[in-house]
Amino acid sequence: MIKTAKLSSRKSISMLVIAAFSCGVATQTALAVDDIQRIIVVVNDSVVSDYDINERVGLIMATTGGAATEERFAQLRGNVLEMLVDEHLQLQEAVEQEIPISMDQVEQRYAALAANNNVSVEQFDASLEQMGASKVSILSQMRASLAWEEVVDAQLRPFLAVSESEVNSYKARMVANKGEPEYRMAEIFLTVKSTDRDAETRETANRLVEQMRAGADFSEVARQFSETPTSAAGGDMGWMLLEQLSPNLRDEVLRMPEGSMIGPIKSSGGYSIYMLIDKRRVMMSDLDETKLDLQQIVVPINGRDIRQLAESIHLDTGRISRCKDIPSFASMVGARDFGSLGEMKLGDLPQQLKMLVENVEIGHASLPVQMGADMRVIIICGRIDPEIHEPSFEEIEDFLTNQRLAMMARRYMRDLRRDAIIDYR
């Protein structure tokens, strides 16, 4: 078939698994021997059993969060079945291309997963056992993930090249768009396996949206279900200009608040669900990363007219031009307290306070604002603006490479499905 770039399509089982199960979420897989042996589908010459499906469903329910109901368990079975079919095809392709995946490699990834969750392998083993989860099921998923990474690395990357002129052209567009909005998006992409399964895939996407609106974590759902390389990063696509987004998404993104979700949207080869993680302006510093040295003056209201008091305080504190004058101005306005709030990032401040201070110059005071029984004035005594990050040649090259690689890997998987003999029992 053809050989590729290293896809980080590894799926991580987060500590949400442990947390959810330790809070009493059962896997609902108390299976009889007949269930363990019952074959659900034959993929070329390998089988997927009822036991395999139920073990994976239990893990996914814990990983993604949301309600652990029988209805949700039943809905996930169909999705998991297709995931397992894909994993079998990936493993078979690795064998076909003579790409061995050793148990040592799988165990190393398992150890890395434990380390990422700040526990030892032994502690992770114990946690899995405590929640009734199958370590074999997790290792099986990791093995398929490793196999697919190696297959794609061997079969596609040699045919993928991003030229220097393409990178320079992309950089030039960034410079031309300096100051324009840029969006950090996350995606979940579900492939339509065949034309007669379009409605089924759309319904699956709709169910995932419902589960996430009910509390399931977007990044964990992406890790388990999304069929693009970004799944390894919880669906994170990185920062993108409006022109880089698909046409049917651009108008929607302009109206989306940060943290909101849209979809499913029909796209080439499947259905996409998107989340807007963050916004910023191209090649401009991220204001939320601005570090501020803040001091405050606290004036008790004591039954006085709030509007008149605010005007009076502003008249006095508006003349502050250096922070060493704060004690004398505090005495002038009858403050009950004043002093340092320490160094804080603008993005970490409550929204009301953030809006109050973001445009205040060093040495000057904000407008007075009521907080409980007091009026407060915030003085900016220092500001460290964040550095503007200009992407390097290598970063742009990697971004463009991964974009193309995602499309090629998707087509590769589609071809494997098309050529396979899949017998659903």
C-alpha positions in Angstrom: 0.0 0.0 0.0 2.1 3.2 0.6 4.5 4.2 3.7 4.3 7.7 6.4 4.8 10.3 9.0 4.7 9.5 12.6 1.1 10.0 13.7 0.7 10.7 17.4 -2.7 8.9 17.3 -2.1 7.3 20.7 -5.1 7.3 22.8 -4.5 8.0 26.5 -6.7 6.8 29.3 -6.7 9.6 31.8 -7.0 9.5 35.5 -10.7 10.3 34.9 -10.9 6.5 34.5 -9.7 5.9 38.0 -11.7 8.8 39.4 -14.9 7.8 37.8 -14.7 4.2 38.7 -13.5 4.8 42.2 -16.7 7.0 42.6 -18.8 3.9 41.9 -19.2 3.9 38.1 -19.6 0.2 37.3 -18.5 -1.2 33.9 -21.7 -3.1 33.6 -19.8 -6.1 32.2 -20.7 -8.9 34.5 -20.6 -11.3 31.7 -21.4 -15.0 31.5 -19.0 -17.4 29.8 -21.2 -17.5 26.7 -20.9 -13.7 26.4 -17.1 -13.8 26.6 -17.0 -16.4 23.8 -19.7 -14.9 21.6 -18.3 -13.6 18.3 -19.9 -10.3 17.2 -17.8 -9.6 14.1 -15.1 -11.3 12.0 -12.6 -8.8 10.5 -10.8 -10.8 7.7 -9.4 -13.6 9.9 -9.7 -12.1 13.4 -12.7 -11.8 15.7 -14.2 -9.2 18.0 -16.1 -10.7 20.9 -19.0 -9.5 23.1 -16.5 -9.4 25.9 -14.1 -7.1 24.0 -16.8 -4.6 23.3 -18.1 -4.5 26.8 -14.7 -4.0 28.3 -14.0 -1.1 26.0 -17.4 0.5 26.6 -16.8 0.4 30.3 -13.5 2.2 30.0 -14.9 4.9 27.7 -17.8 5.6 30.0 -15.4 6.3 32.8 -12.9 8.2 30.7 -15.4 10.6 29.0 -17.5 11.3 32.1 -21.2 11.9 31.9 -24.0 9.7 33.1 -23.3 6.0 33.4 -26.7 4.8 32.3 -27.8 1.6 30.6 -29.1 3.6 27.7 -25.7 5.3 27.2 -23.9 1.9 27.6 -26.1 0.5 24.8 -25.5 3.6 22.6 -21.8 3.3 22.9 -21.7 -0.4 21.9 -22.2 0.4 18.2 -19.5 3.1 18.3 -17.0 0.8 20.1 -17.7 -2.1 17.7 -16.5 0.1 14.8 -13.5 1.3 16.7 -12.5 -2.3 17.4 -12.9 -3.2 13.7 -10.6 -0.3 12.8 -8.0 -1.5 15.4 -8.1 -5.0 14.0 -7.5 -3.6 10.5 -4.6 -1.5 11.7 -3.0 -4.4 13.4 -3.5 -6.6 10.3 -1.9 -3.9 8.1 1.1 -3.8 10.3 1.5 -7.5 9.8 1.0 -7.1 6.1 3.8 -4.5 6.0 6.0 -6.6 8.2 6.1 -4.0 10.9 6.4 -5.8 14.3 5.0 -4.3 17.5 6.6 -5.9 20.5 5.1 -6.3 23.9 8.0 -4.3 25.3 6.8 -1.3 23.2 3.3 -1.7 24.5 4.5 -2.0 28.1 6.7 1.1 27.7 3.7 3.1 26.5 1.7 1.8 29.4 4.4 2.9 31.8 4.4 6.3 30.2 0.7 6.5 30.7 1.1 5.7 34.4 3.9 8.3 34.7 1.7 11.0 33.0 -0.8 10.3 35.8 1.9 10.6 38.4 1.6 7.0 39.6 3.9 4.0 39.3 3.0 1.1 37.0 2.2 -1.0 40.1 -0.2 1.7 41.4 -1.8 2.0 38.0 -2.3 -1.8 37.9 -3.9 -1.7 41.3 -6.2 1.1 40.3 -7.3 -0.8 37.2 -7.9 -3.9 39.3 -9.9 -1.9 41.9 -12.2 -0.5 39.3 -12.7 -3.9 37.6 -11.1 -2.7 34.4 -9.2 -5.0 32.1 -5.5 -4.1 31.7 -5.6 -6.5 28.6 -8.1 -4.2 27.0 -6.0 -1.1 27.5 -2.9 -2.8 26.2 -4.8 -4.0 23.2 -5.8 -0.5 22.4 -2.2 0.7 22.9 -0.9 -2.0 20.6 -3.3 -1.0 17.8 -2.4 2.7 18.3 1.4 1.9 18.1 0.8 -0.3 15.0 -1.1 2.4 13.2 1.5 5.0 14.0 4.3 2.8 12.6 2.3 1.9 9.5 1.4 5.5 8.7 5.0 6.5 9.4 6.3 3.8 6.9 3.5 4.1 4.3 2.7 7.8 3.9 5.5 10.2 5.0 7.9 9.4 2.1 5.2 10.7 -0.2 4.5 13.8 1.8 6.6 17.0 1.3 6.1 20.6 2.3 8.3 22.9 0.2 10.2 25.9 1.5 8.1 28.2 -0.6 4.9 26.8 0.9 6.3 27.5 4.4 7.4 31.0 3.4 4.1 31.7 1.8 2.2 30.7 4.9 4.5 32.9 7.0 3.9 35.8 4.6 0.1 35.4 5.1 0.6 35.5 8.8 2.5 38.7 8.6 -0.1 40.2 6.2 -2.8 39.1 8.7 -1.1 40.6 11.8 -3.7 41.7 14.3 -6.4 39.7 12.7 -8.4 37.2 14.9 -7.0 33.7 15.3 -8.8 30.8 16.7 -7.7 27.7 18.7 -10.0 24.9 17.7 -10.6 21.3 18.8 -12.3 18.7 16.6 -13.9 15.3 16.7 -14.1 13.8 13.3 -16.2 10.7 12.5 -15.6 9.0 9.1 -18.6 7.9 7.0 -17.4 4.3 6.3 -19.7 3.9 3.3 -22.4 5.9 1.6 -25.2 3.8 3.1 -23.9 4.6 6.6 -24.1 8.4 6.4 -27.3 8.6 8.5 -25.8 6.2 11.1 -22.6 8.3 11.4 -24.6 11.5 11.7 -26.7 10.0 14.5 -23.5 8.8 16.3 -22.1 12.3 16.1 -25.4 13.7 17.5 -25.3 11.3 20.4 -21.7 12.4 21.2 -22.8 16.0 21.2 -25.7 15.2 23.6 -23.3 13.4 25.9 -20.9 16.3 25.9 -23.7 18.8 26.6 -24.6 16.5 29.5 -21.1 16.7 31.0 -18.8 14.4 29.0 -15.4 15.9 28.5 -14.7 17.0 24.9 -11.0 16.1 24.9 -11.6 12.6 26.3 -14.4 12.0 23.7 -12.0 13.2 21.0 -9.3 10.8 22.3 -11.6 7.8 22.1 -13.7 8.6 19.0 -12.0 11.1 16.7 -10.4 9.6 13.6 -7.7 12.2 13.0 -4.2 12.6 14.3 -5.4 15.4 16.6 -7.2 12.8 18.7 -3.9 12.2 20.6 -4.1 15.8 21.8 -7.8 15.7 22.7 -8.8 17.0 19.3 -6.7 20.2 19.7 -6.0 21.6 16.1 -3.9 24.5 17.3 -4.2 28.1 16.2 -5.9 28.8 12.9 -6.8 31.8 10.8 -10.4 32.2 9.8 -9.5 31.5 6.1 -8.0 28.1 7.2 -11.3 26.9 8.6 -13.8 25.2 6.4 -16.3 27.6 4.7 -19.3 26.1 6.5 -17.6 26.8 9.9 -16.3 30.4 9.4 -19.5 32.3 10.0 -20.3 30.2 13.1 -16.9 30.7 14.7 -17.4 34.5 14.5 -20.4 34.1 16.8 -19.0 31.4 19.1 -18.0 32.3 22.7 -14.9 30.6 24.0 -15.6 27.1 25.3 -18.7 26.6 23.1 -19.3 23.7 20.7 -20.9 23.3 17.3 -21.8 20.3 15.2 -22.1 17.9 13.8 -21.2 19.5 10.5 -21.0 17.5 7.3 -17.5 17.7 5.9 -15.4 15.8 3.3 -15.7 12.1 4.2 -17.6 12.4 7.5 -19.0 14.6 10.2 -17.1 17.0 12.5 -17.8 18.4 15.9 -15.8 21.5 16.9 -15.0 23.4 20.1 -13.6 26.9 20.2 -10.9 26.7 22.9 -9.5 30.3 22.7 -9.1 33.4 20.6 -6.3 35.8 20.0 -4.8 38.1 17.4 -2.2 37.0 14.9 1.4 37.8 15.9 0.1 39.9 18.8 0.9 39.1 22.5 -1.8 37.3 24.4 -3.1 39.9 26.8 -4.2 37.2 29.3 -0.6 36.4 29.8 0.3 40.0 30.9 1.7 40.0 34.5 0.4 42.8 36.7 1.7 44.0 40.0 -1.5 45.2 41.7 -2.2 47.3 44.8 -5.6 48.3 46.1 -7.3 50.9 48.2 -10.4 49.8 50.1 -13.0 52.4 51.2 -16.0 51.5 53.3 -19.4 52.7 51.9 -20.9 53.1 55.4 -24.4 54.0 54.1 -23.2 56.8 51.8 -24.6 57.3 48.3 -22.6 54.9 46.1 -22.5 57.1 43.0 -21.4 60.2 44.8 -18.8 58.2 46.8 -17.4 56.7 43.6 -17.1 60.1 42.0 -15.4 61.5 45.0 -12.9 58.6 45.2 -12.2 58.8 41.5 -11.6 62.5 41.7 -8.8 61.9 44.3 -7.3 58.6 43.2 -7.4 59.7 39.6 -4.5 61.9 40.4 -2.3 59.0 41.5 0.7 58.8 39.2 3.1 56.6 41.2 2.6 53.8 43.6 4.6 55.3 46.5 1.9 57.9 46.8 -0.8 55.2 47.6 -0.6 55.6 51.5 -1.3 59.4 51.3 -4.1 59.0 48.9 -5.6 56.1 51.0 -5.7 58.4 54.0 -7.2 61.2 51.9 -10.2 59.1 50.8 -10.8 57.5 54.2 -9.6 54.0 53.3 -10.0 51.2 55.9 -7.3 49.2 54.1 -4.7 49.4 51.4 -1.8 47.3 50.2 -0.4 44.8 47.7 -2.5 42.2 45.9 0.7 40.6 44.5 1.7 39.7 41.0 -1.1 38.2 38.9 -1.8 37.3 35.3 -4.5 39.4 33.6 -6.3 36.2 32.5 -6.5 34.9 36.0 -8.5 37.9 37.3 -12.3 37.7 37.7 -13.9 39.2 34.6 -15.1 42.3 36.4 -11.7 43.1 37.7 -10.0 42.2 34.4 -12.1 44.7 32.5 -11.4 47.3 35.2 -7.6 47.1 34.9 -6.7 45.9 31.4 -6.2 49.4 30.0 -4.9 51.2 33.1 -1.3 52.6 32.7 1.5 51.8 35.2 1.3 54.0 38.3 -2.4 54.9 37.7 -5.6 53.8 39.4 -8.7 52.1 38.0 -12.2 53.5 38.3 -13.7 52.7 41.7 -15.9 49.6 41.8 -18.3 48.3 44.5 -17.4 45.0 46.0 -19.7 44.0 48.9 -19.7 46.8 51.5 -16.7 48.5 50.1 -15.5 50.6 47.2 -12.2 49.4 45.7 -9.6 51.1 43.6 -6.9 49.0 41.9 -3.6 50.6 41.1 -1.2 49.1 38.5 2.4 49.2 40.0 4.0 47.1 37.3 3.3 45.3 34.1 5.3 42.7 32.1 3.8 42.2 28.7 4.2 38.6 27.2 6.5 38.0 24.3 5.0 37.8 20.9 5.5 34.2 19.6 6.5 34.0 16.0 6.2 30.5 14.7 9.5 29.0 13.5 10.0 27.5 10.0 9.9 24.0 11.6 6.7 24.7 13.5 4.9 25.9 10.3 6.3 22.9 8.4 5.0 20.5 11.0 1.6 22.2 11.0 1.2 21.9 7.2 2.6 18.4 7.2 0.1 17.2 9.9 -2.8 18.8 8.0 -2.0 16.8 4.9 -1.1 13.7 6.8 -4.5 13.7 8.5 -6.2 13.6 5.2 -3.9 10.9 3.8 -4.3 8.7 6.9 -8.1 9.0 6.7 -8.1 7.9 3.1 -5.7 5.0 3.9 -8.1 3.8 6.7 -11.1 4.1 4.3 -9.3 1.9 1.7 -8.5 -0.7 4.3 -12.2 -0.9 5.2 -13.2 -1.0 1.6 -10.9 -4.0 0.8 -11.6 -5.9 4.0 -14.0 -8.8 4.6 -16.1 -7.7 7.6 -18.7 -10.2 8.7 -21.1 -8.9 11.3 -22.8 -11.8 13.2 
